Amino acid sequence: MNPMREIRTNPRQFAPSFLVVFIAALFGTVIMQGIEILTAWMSSAKIVSESDTAQGLLTTVGLVFFVIALFVSSIVIANTFSIIIAGRSRQLALLRLIGASSRRLRRAASVEGLLVSIPSAIAAFLVSTALAKATTAYLGEQITVEPELLSPMMFLPGAATIVVTWFSAYLGA
């Protein structure tokens, strides 16, 4: 079972997985970049800029929402890959009959998960960054501190979503 061939021959079967991964990564990245913009905006006010508690609470709430979204999306991603694999039950049974190991078939499913998740996480990051740039442009001079929209922390939601998708695809198989 070749993962690239599966994606090329029938890409429509991976559309739900692509969409779920895109939404999960987009949600996480929007939360992280939104917190950064909100912190920069609130830091413009003297009272908030002196308070580390307000900034810490914003970060904590954002991370909690991201973890919840990641958990829910992992369940949905595992289900979509289970459905994809169930649709190929005859093909998989034939491959098992001629000697393919279940380990190899699971590995192929997890590679499919990676091949679906990487482009969708990148697309989600690009869309989120464009939205964040538009938001900072809209706020204009209300923000005196430049938000770090491309810091390493902003790549964490996409990377986490890729890992969750890979693991969910493996388990879904």
Buried (B, 14 or more C-beta within 10 A) or exposed (E): BEBEEBBEEEEEBBEBBBEBBBBBBBBBBBBBBBBBBBBBBBBBEEEBBEBEEBBEEBBEEBBEBBEEBBEEBBEBBBBBBBEBBEEBEEEBEEBEEEEBEEEEBBBBBBBBBBBBBBEBBBBBBEBBBEBBBEBBEEBEEEBEEEBEBEEEEBBBBBBBBBBBBBBBBBBBB
